[in-house]
C-alpha cells in the first residue's frame, strides 16, 4: 500500500505530462506582454497597462510569467489584470499559473486587447485551471470557456523511424486533486467532474448558467 506522500508524488508525476487542449502541441507557446488600455489606446501618459497572456500553457509558462512580472515590478502604469486567451496546454503548469495569479491578487479577463480595444477570446481545456486561480474572474459576453476530459498522448511500439500514440486519461486521484484545487479557489468541484464526462474529442462550452452555478466568473469587471 502506497504512503500518502508517495501516492501524491506519483499523481504529480503523471499529471505533469497531461495535456488538455484544442490545438494541443500545434498551438504557439504562451507569451506575455503589456498593453495600454483607455481611450482606444490614445491616452498617452494617462494609459494604464494590463498583461496580455496569449497561447498554449506549457511547462515553462509559470516561470515565464514570474520572470515577466519581475521585469515589470517597478512600472507604475502596470496593473494586476491579465487578459487571457489560450487553447489549453499542460494541466499541472496551468494550476501552478493559477496559484501565481492568486498570490499576485490578479484579476483575469478572458478577452483580447489591442490598440486599446477589447475583443472576444477563449479559455479552453487546461486554461480553465489557470483561470480558476484568479482572485477575480471575468468572462465577457462573446468570450468562450470550454472544458473536456483530460488526456495525454503516450508513445508506444512502432518500428524504427515510426511512432504510435495512445491516449492516456487522468487517474481518479488526479481528478480529485483538481477538484480540491477548484474548491480551494472558490470554484465548485462540479466543474472538474463535469469536464471528465465530456469526450476528449469534444469541448463543452460553459453556459452563463453554469458559470454562475460553479462560481467560475462574472460577465462584467
N, C-alpha and C positions, 0 to 999 in steps of 0.2 A: 504494500500500500504506500502510495506516494505521500511524503510530508507536504504540508501546505506550501512551504517555501519552494520545494522542487516542482510542485504542481504549477504554481504561478510562473516559475521560470520557463516551464515547457509551454504554457499558454502564451507567454510573451514571445518566445522563440517562434512559435507557429504563427502568431499574429503579425510578426514583423514583415512577413512576405505577402500577407493577404492584401489583395487589391480589390477595391470597389470602383468601378468607373465606366461610364460610357466614354469611350475614347481610349482608356487604358494606356498602354505603352505608346500609343500613337499621338498622344497629346503632348504639347510643349510643356516643359517643366515650369513650375510656378515662379514668377518673378514679382518683385516688389518695386514700387516707385511712388513718388509723391505727386499729387495733382492738385492744382488750385481749384477751389470752389467759391462761388459767389459772383453774381452779376455776369453770368455767362463766361467767366474766366477773364473778364476785363476789369478786375477790381484792383489790379496793381498791388501796391504795398498793403492794401486792406484785405487782400485774399487770405483765407486760411487754407491749410493744406491737409489732405487726407491721404491715407495709404491705399494704394491700388494693388490688390493681390490677384493675379490672373494666371491660370494654368493648372497643370496637374500637380498634386501634392506628392512629393517623393520623400525618400528617406532623409535627404539633406534639407528639406524645406524648413523645419523648425529652426535649425541652425542658421539658415539663410535669413529667416525673419529676425532672429535675435541679433545677428550682425547688422542688419538694416536698421533696426531700432536704435542700436548703439550709435550708429553713424548720425542719426537724426536727433539725439537726445538734447542737443543744445539749440535746436531750431525752434525759435519762438512761434513760428507760424504753423508748426505741425500739431495735429490733434490726434487723439486716441480713437480715431474712426477708421475702420478698414472697409473698403469696397471690394467685395469678394465675387469672383467668377471662376468656377472650376468644374471640370467634368468628373472629378474624383481623384483616386490615387491610393496611397497606402493607408491602411486603417490606423495602425499604431502611430504613425507620423501625424495623422490628422488629429488624433486625440491629444498628442503632445502639443501640436499647434493650438488646439482649442484651450488647453490648460494655460498656455502662454498668453492667449487672448484674455483669459480670465484674470491672471496675475497682473496684467497690464491695465485691467479695467476697461478694455476696449469694447466699443460698440461695433458690431459687424453688420453691414448692409449688403444684401445680395443685389448688386447693381454694378453698372459700369459708369465711369465718369471720364469725360474727355472734353477739353476746351470749356470746362466749367459746366457742362451739361450732363444730365444723367440719362441712362438708358437701361433697359431690362437686361438681366443676366441669369445665370443658372448656378445652382449648387447641387450637384448630383452625387449619389453614392457616398464615398468616404468623406467628401467635402462636408456632408451634413454633420459629421462628428467634430470637425473643426468649428463649424457654425455654432454647435451646441455649447461650446465653451465660452462664447462671448458673454460679457456682462449684460449687454442689450443686443437683441437680435431683431433685425428689420428685414422683411421681405415685401418690397413694394408691389403693387398690382403690376402684372406683366412679367415679373421675375418668377422663376420656377425652382422649386426644391423637389428633388427626386430621390427615391430610395429603392433598394432591391437587395437581394441576398448576397452576402459576402462570398467571394471565392478568390482563389489564386490559381495560376497555371503552374503545374508541376511537370518537369521534363521526365520522360521515361523512354527506355528502349531505343529503337531506331538503329539503322546501320550507320557506319562511319560516314560523316558528312551529312547525315539527316537527323531529324529530331521530331519526336512526337510530344504533344502537350495534352495533359489531362487536367480537368478542373478538380480542385480540392476545396471543400467548403469548411466553414468555421465550425469549431467544436462547440458543444454546449457551454463549456467553461468560458470560452471567449465571448460568446453571445451574452452570458450572464455578466461578464466583466464590462462589456459595453453598456448593458442595462444599468449597472451600478454607476458607471461614469455619467450616463444621462441623468440619473436621479440626483447625483451629487450636484450637477449643474442646473437643477431645477426643471428638467425636461422629463416628461413621462417615459418610463421604460417601455411603454406600449409601442413607441415609435420603433425601437430596436426590434421587438418581436414581430411587429407588422412587416418591417423590412425583410425579415427572414422568411416570410411567407410569400414574398414576391419572387417570381422566377428570375434567375441570374441574367437571362437574356431580355428581361423587361425592365422598365422603370416606372414605378408608381409615382405620379405627381401628387404631392401632398396638397390636399384641398384647404381652402381657408378655414373650414370647419375643423379639420384635423389639426391645422396649425394652432388654432385656439385650444382645442382639447388637449393637445400634447404640450402646450405652453412653449412651442418652438419659436414663435416670433410674432411680431405685430406688423401691420401694413404701413404705419407712419412712424417717423422718427420721434 
